[in-house]
Amino acid sequence: MLTIYKQHFAEALAKQIDLPLEELLAMIEIPPENIPGDFAFPCFKLSKLLKKSPLQIAEELKKKLHSDYFSLFEHISGYLNAHIAQPHFIEDSLKLKASNFKPL
């Protein structure tokens, strides 16, 4: 189910970054346990392309991104981290569980 949210994150990024969706998807990572967020997008590769520091790119993206699927975007050391919105995640989890339900 997390792949759906990764896709939503990539789609939100694609509205701001002129790169193919597949390339953006490939760049999205899961942050280490000690770093807050459900997904992380490293801005280092964009630094040469945009002629800005990764920190500046992450900060600008944070201000521009909006998605109902995420409750928070934050920049941490050149990464843009996304936090999945709990209401959407719970609803999607319940739908998935219901679709897998098999009566006796």
RADAWO-V847725 format. One record per helix or strand. SS is the DSSP state (H for helix, E for strand). FROM is the first residue (numbers start at 1). TO is the last residue. If there is no record, write none. Layout:
SS,FROM,TO
SS,FROM,TO
This chain:
H,2,14
H,21,27
E,28,29
E,39,42
H,44,50
H,54,64
E,70,76
E,79,84
H,86,99
